[in-house]
Amino acid sequence: MPFRYDLPIPKLFSPQPDTVRIAKWLIEEHAEVHRGTEIAVLETPKGQYIVMANGDGFLMKRYVQAGAEVSSTEPIASIGADGENVPYGRPHSLAAPANRKG
């Protein structure tokens, strides 16, 4: 995995909150990820959201612990990927409401 990219807090709504809380991590470090893999649950004043990968690779490092608050402009993890699997020109993370119905 010669490339690494940071996984940011995705754009959730406008205006974006200053901070969010990492409610729960859904995968462990070194786990394989693909586009759409659910990585973490965020809590905001407007509800809970799932953070998802937007590329393929491995979750290399989680930068914050579950329960911690983080600035919505800071990355929460890093993804290791081959060059063709880095989401160039696209957001590096996606979000969906956590209370969605299957």
Helices and strands as residue ranges (DSSP letters): E 3-8, E 19-25, E 32-33, E 38-44, E 47-53, E 57-62, E 69-71, E 75-81, G 83-85, E 93-97
